[in-house]
Amino acid sequence: MEPVTKRLWGLRHDASDYSAASDYAEQLGVSNLVARLLIGRQFSLESARKFLDVRLVDLPDPFLLPDMKIAAKRLHAAIESGEKIAIHGDYDVDGISGTVLLTGALGACGADVEYHIPLRLRDGYGLSAAAIKDAADHGIKVVVSVDCGVSAHEEAELAMQHGIDLIVTDHHQPPPILPKALAVINPQRQDSGFPFRPLAGVGVAFFLLIALRKTLREAGWFRDRTEPDLRDYLDLVALGTIADLVPLQGVNRTMAKHGVRLIEKGPRIGLRALKQVASVKKVSSGVVGFQLAPRLNAAGRMEDAALGVELLLEEDMVRALNMARYLDQCNRTRQELEKQTLREAEAAVARLSEQHTHVIVLGGDGWHPGVIGIVASRLVERYHRPTILVALDGDSGKGSARSIRGYHLYQGLQACADHLIAFGGHEMAAGMSLCRQDLPAFASAMEAHARAELDDEALLPKLRHDGAVLLEEIDLDTLRQVESVAPFGMENPEPLMLVESVRAMRVQELKGGHLRFTVCRGAFSHPAIAFGMQERKDEFQGEIDLLVAPQINYYQGRETVQLRVKDVRKSVKCEK
């Protein structure tokens, strides 16, 4: 299998009619460029107005989520009677942030609360029998899961046997039969009346807190106690939501937008320390996803994710900085391990037979389970194929999968479940476990399923842009207005603009395989950077078209326009 070199360029929505852009701009009070962005993303004037004006007061009623009333009532009783509540999170950023959210906010409500985060290498994903037994041994009668538990049938049975009331908060695809827990709060349930399904795990936990606070308020619990302001916890919601790659639309966007602002202000000591160590100058969704989240994730991938929880709960800056520096070192170690695994995986891809053309399924001895998900993402970028990597150890293996648009991973795993011990996940990301001997049959079954689902066009990566723009239209004022469309992420991508018939001047090679140059057309120019495109340096000669993500570059207190180049081609107009 060869890396994908050809990418199709096209408008984000081919049927977009930009003739109303001036009217949009005038009525919304935005620039013509921002108006075109909104039109290209299929917003009507009214929906665009709502999109730009995100208000927390418009969040849906949490009691529309199934079992919410039961869960809120049980937590109310536990708080009132002084029962200890145990939070059981997952080891990724979604689980970590959700655990901190519930631990901190429940504590602020007067609860006696503790938390448990499993070790990736020892315990594996989700609720464990050992954790349930440990909770029972310590006299805990209420356990709340975060970002896990919707498929934990055996663990739910065990909790019931030990007299533990299990409250599951999860967002993963639920199985046909739910575990026998006291409450299973999941917006993906078929019987859910909640108007927005794709919440992150931390988002589900946040709505549990809204419901609980309302229940406590109505019961008079806060008459002589300070009622917590849940807005103070939106930094955690934004962190987990952005990191988990759920759609940044609707409810998710509302919470993430307010949360990113809170991270920027920096009231949480742990995040302030993490920003300092990561040399963050300006917070955006990209910064959260690519600078802050990976450092928190590194703890769970390499060692103990509980360190991430401790950092986010820490109130002393000196201790927080020490923890943040340690996480930064863990992240560096993770990066080196990732590079090594990527080299081995790419060599294995080159050896794949012609029978495996639609999906990549590889197993490797000695691969670290904590990095195979990231490596799978790298292979998806390089080959544009759904990718599953399995870390083999003895007779079994743990796998991590990433997908491309048009292929539903969870459904694929469901179709091949006969070859798996267990699996779970989403459309774009999933995890599984299997026996070593079943790996070849599983790979063949996935290939057959992918061939049935993906045609030749689906196997060509598509770069969807927001239309053509002139260099002179890109300035600081316009880019500041573009921020009103943020935060950017899944289903609300960063604006990608087409600049045509330009020239790349003074092209310089940078360390790490990057290019720096100036984009010019006529009297107008902007500095540009093309990450990882050094091997394509020859393509930047003559008259060219570029797909660019315009951004504000912050350096030494100065703000300048910078074009981040995503792709290049010979000028189409020139060829005509």
N, C-alpha and C positions, 0 to 999 in steps of 0.2 A: 504494500500500500504506500502510495506516494503522498507527500504533503500537498495540501490544496494551495494552488498558486493563483487561480482565477477566482475573482469575486465579482458578483453582479451588483451593479449600482442601480438604485431606483428610489423614487419618492417613497416616503413612509406610507402614504396612502395615494395610490395612483389617481384616484378620482377627485382629489382635492381641488376645489375651486377657490383661487386666491383673489378673485375679483372683489370680494367683500372686505379685503384686508384693511383698506382705509377707513371704512365704517367701523370695523371692529376696534381699530386703533383709537379712533375718536371717542367711541362710547365707553371703552374700557380704560382710557387714559394711559395707553401703552404705546410703544414705538411700533412702526409698521412691521419690523422684523419679528417682534414678539407676537403681534397679531397673526402673522403668517405661520408662526410656530403652532399657535393654538388651532388655527384652521386646519393645518396639516395633520393635527392629531384628532381631527373630527369633533371638535368642540363647537356646539352652537353658541350663539352669543350669551344665552342664559347660563348654559353649563360652564362656559368659560368664566363668567362672572363668579360662579360658585367655586370653581377650581382655584381661582386666584384669592378668594376670600375664605380661607380655611378657619373654621371656628370650632373650638372644643365643645361649645354648647350644642353643636349639631351632631355629636356622636350618638350612635343608636342606644336604645335602652338595653342595658346588659341582661335584663331578665328575659329577653328574646332568645338568649342562648339556652339550650336544653339543660336541665338539672341545675340551673343557676340558683333558683330559689332554695332548693334543698341544700346546696353547698353553703350559701350565705347564712342560712338558719343554723347549720351545724357549726360553722366557724364562730358565729355570734355566741352560741352556747358554750363553746370551748373558751372563748375569751372571758366570758362572764364568770365561768366556774374556775378559771385559772389552769385549765388543762394545757399541757405542753403540745404544741403543734410542730410537726416535722415537715420541712419542705424537701422534696426529692427532685433535684434538677438534672439536666443533662450536662455533658461536658463541653458543648460548643458555646458560642457567644450568646445565642438565643437562650439556651438553658441557664448559663451563668447570669445573664442580665435579669432573667425572670426570677431566678432564685434570690438575687439581691433585692429585687423589687418586692417580692412577697415577704422576705425576711425583714426588710426595713420598714415597709408600710404596715405590716401586721404588728410589728413591735411598737410602731407609733400609735396604733389603735389600742395598745395595752395588752397584746398577746404575749405569752411565753412561747418563744419560737426558736427552733434550731434548724440547721440545714444539713443535707448530705448531697455530695456530688460523687458519682461513681468514677473509678479510675478506668480510663479507656482500655488499657492493656489487660487489666486484671478482671474487671467487672463486665466490660462490654456495654452496649447501649441499653438505656432504659431502666425501668424498675427491676430490682433484683431480689431474689428470695432472701439473700443474706441481709440486705438493707431492711427488709420487712421484719425479719427475725430480730435484728438488732434494735429496731424501734420498739418491738414488743417487749424485749428484755429490759428496756429502759422505761417501761410503763406508758409509752406514747399511745394514745387512742385515736389521734387524727393525723393522717398523712396526706399532704397535698403534692401531687406531681406537677412538674413544669416541663412542657415540651416533650413529654413522653407519657406512656401508660395506656394509650388507646388500644393497644393489642396485648396488654399484659394480663392475660386470662389467668394463668397459674398464680401469678403474684397477687392478683385481686382475691382469688380463692384463699390464698394463704393469709392475707390480711384479715379476711372475714373470720377465718378459723381462730386467729389471735385476738379477735374483738376489736380490730382496728377499722375505723371508718376511713375508707380511701376516697379522696376527691381527686379525680383525674382532670387536669387541664392540659389539653393537647391540641395540635392543629394538623397532625398528620392524617392521611386518609384512613378512616376507620374501617375495620373489617365488617363483614355482614352481621356478625354477632358481637356485641360489645362485652367487655369484661364486667363481672358482677361487682362493681364498685358502688359506693353510696351515691356518687354523682360522676358522670362523665361529661365534662363541658368541652365541646368541640364544635366549632362552626361548620365543619364538614359533614356532620351528621345529617342524614336524610331528613330527619324530623326537626331540624333547626329552623327557627323562624327569624334568625338573625339576618339582616339584609346584606351583610358583607362576609363572604366565606374565607378569603385568603389571608386571614390574620396569621402573624407569627405566634410562636408559643408565648412570648412575653406579652403580646397583645391580648391573648386570651386571659392571662394572669391579671393584666391591668383591668379588664372588664369585671373580673371576679372582685377586685378591690373596690371598684365603683359600686357594685351591688352590695358588698359587705358594708361599706361606709353608709350607704342609704339605709340598710337594715339596722345598723347600730344607731344612726341618727334618729330614726323613727322610734326606737326603743328607749330613747333618752340617755344613751350611753355617754354622749358628749356634753351633758348639762354641766358637769364640773370637771371636764377633761378637754384638752386641746384637740380639736378635730384636725387630722392631717390634711394638708393641701396636696392632693394627688398630682397636681401639675408639677410639683417638685420632683416627681419620679419619671417624667417624660423623657429625660435624658437616657434612662435605662431602656425605655420602650423604643426609642429611636435607635439605640445601639443594637439591640437584638433584632429589630425589624429590618434594618438595612443589612446587617450581617447575614441574615438568613435568606436573603434574595427573594423575598415575597414581593408581589406587585406594589409599587409605591403609588397607588391610586386610592381614592376614596378614604376610608377610615385610616388605612395605613399611612397615607400621605399626610393627613391631618395631624396624626400623632407624631410622625417623624419630623415634620416641619417645625412644630413647636419644640420637639426634643433636641433637634440640631441647634436651634437658637440657645437652648439651655446649656448644651455642651460647650458652645462658644463662650457663654458667660462664665462657665467654669466653677459653679458652686461646689460640685462634688470633688473632694480632695483627690480621690483615686484617678479620676479622669483628668484632672488638672496635671497630676504627676505624669500620667501616660502621655499627654500632649507635650509636656516638656521634654521627655525622653525621646519622643518621636519627632521633635523639632517642628511641631505643627504651628503654623502662623495664622491660618484662617481655617475655620471648620466648615466642611461641606459634607454631603453624603459620601462623596468620593474619599475624603479624608477618613471618615468613619469606617468605610468599607475596606480601604486599602492600607491604612496606617494604624488606626486604633484597634480595630477588630482582630487583625492577624496577630498582634502582640498578646491580646487576651486569649485568643485561640491556641497560641503556642503552648500555654500551660497545660491545657487539656490534651493537646496532640503529643507532647513530649513527656509530660510528667503528671502533675496533679492539677486539675482545673479549679480545685478549691482555692488555689492561690489567686486566681482571677476574682473569685468572690470576695476574698479577704481584701484585695486591693480596692474594690469598689465600695466596700463597707468601711474602709480605713478613714479615720478622722485626723490622723497626725501626718503632716506633710513629709517629715523626714523618713518615717517608716514607709510611707506611700512611694516616695522616690526610690528607696532601696528595692521595694518589690517591683516597681515599674522597670528598673534597670535589669533586674533578674529576668523578668519576662522578655525584655528586649534581647537579652543574651539567648534565652530559649528560642526566640524567633530566628536569630541568626543561625543557631544550630539546626533548626527546622529547615531553613532555606538551603543549607549545605546538603542535608539529607534529601531534600526535594530534588536538587540538581542531580545528585547521583542516581536516584530512582528514575528520574526523567530520562537520563542517558540510557539506562538499562531497558526502560519501557520502549523508547524509540527504536532501539536495536531489535527488540522483539516484534514490533510492528513491521519492520522491514522484512522479517522472516515469515509473516503471515501468508498463507496460501491464497490463491485466487478464489477459493471458496468462501473467504471471509472478506467481504467488500462493503458491507452496510453497517457493521457494528464492530467495535474493537473490544475483545474480551481477553484479558491477559492475567496470568498468575505468576507470582514471583516469590521464591523463598528468600527470607530475610528482608522483604519489604516492610517498612514500618507502617502499621495501620493508621498512624496519625497523619501521614502525608499523602497517602494514595488518592484521597479525594482531590487534593490540589493538583497532583500530577495528572489525574484524569481530566481536570479542567484544561490543563495545558495541552493535552493531546486533542481534546475537542477543538481548541483554537487552531491547532496545526493541521488536523486532518478532517475536521468538520464531520465527525461521526459520533454517535452515542458511544460512550466509552465506559467500560467496567474494568477496574483493576482489583485483583484479589491478592491480599497478603497471606501467603501460605505458611502454615506452621504445623508440622506433623501431618496428621490425617485430615485436617480441616483448614478452612481459610475464611477470612473476613474481607468483604468487598465493599467498594465505594464506587458509585456510578454518577456520571454527569451526562446530560443529553443535549440535543440540538432542537431548535424550534420545529415542531411538527411530529416529534416522537415522544410519546408519553411513557416515561420510564416505569412508573408504578404499574401501568397496565401491561407493559412488556414483561416485567418480573412476575406479575400475576399469571400471565400466560405460560410462563416457564417454571412455575412454582414447584412442579414435581421434582426438579433438580436442586431445590434449595432447602436448607434447614429452616431459615426464617428470612424475612425481608420486610422493608417498610420505606416510606418516603413520599416524594412528590412527583410531579410531572417532569421536573428538570433535574432532580437530585434524589438519590436513594442509597440505601445500604442493604447488605445481605450477608448471610453466612451459608457455607456449603461444605460438603465433603470433598477432599482433594480429588478423589476418583470420579466425581460427578462434574468436574470442571469442563472437560471436553464436550460432554453431552449438553451441558448448559450453554456453552459457547455456540454450538450448532443450533440449538433451539432458539437462542436470541437472534442469531443471524437469519433464520427462517422468518421469525416474527418481524424483524426490522425490514426485510425485503418486501414483505406484504404491506408494510405501512409507509415506506419511503420510496418515492420515485426518483428518477435521475435529477430532476430539478431541485428536489428537497436536499440532495447531497451537495449542491453548490451553495456556498455561503453567500448570503445577500447582505449587502450594506445598504440599509435604508436611511436616506437623508431627508432633511427638512426643506430642501429646495435650494436654488442657486442664490448666491448673495455676492454683492460687489465688495471689494476690499474697503471702499470708503464708507460702507454701511456699518462696518464693525468698529465701534469705538467704546471707550470706557462707560459712557452713559448708557449705551444700548446694552452692554454686557451686564451692567448692574440691574437693568430691567429684566434681563433674561433670568436672573435669580428668582424672580417672582414665580417662575415655572418650576423651580426646584422644590424639594430635593429630587435628584435624579437617581434612577435605578430601574429595576424591573418594571416593564409596562409604562414607565415614564422616563425614557432614555435621555441621556444628555444630548442637547442639540448637536446635530451633525450637518454641516453646511457644505454645499458645493461651490467652490470658487474655480472659475473657468479661465482658460487662456492666460495663465500666469507663468512667471519664471522664478526659479529658485536660484538666488544669488548667494555667493560666498558660502558654499556648502562645506561644512566642517564635520569631520568624524570625531565623535566623543567616546570616552571610555564606556564600556558596556554595550557597544554595538549600536549607538544612537547617532542621529544626524541633527545638526543645527544649521539653519540657513535663514535667509530673508526672502519672503514671498513678495514679488513686485508685479504691478501692472500699472503702466503709465506712471503717474506721479505718486501713486499710493503704494505703501509697503507696510508689512508687519513681520516681526520676528516669528520664527516657527521652529518647532522641534518634532522630530519623527523618531519615536522610541522603537528600538529593535529593528530598524530598517536600513542598517548600514550595508547589508548585502545587496540592497536594491538601489544603491547610490547612483548607478548609471541611468536609472529611470527618471532621475530628476534633472535631466538635461533637456534643453529646448523649451518649447511651449507645452505646458502640461495643465491638466485638471487635477485638483486636489479635493479630497474629502477631509474637512477640518472640524475640530471641536474648538471654537473660539473660547478663550478663558482669560481671566484676569490673573496676571502673575504678580505675586507679592514678594518683593525682595528689598531688604534694607529700608523698609518703610515706604517704598515707592510702589505704585500700581502701574502696570503696563499691560497692553494687549499682547497676547501670545496665541498663536495658532498651533494646536496639537494635531499633527497630521495622522490620519488613520489609513489613507490609501492614496495611490498616485496612478495616473494613466497619461498617455499621450493625449494632448488636447483634441477632443472630438471635433470641435469647430475647425481646427487646423486641418484635420484629416478630410473634412468635407470639402 
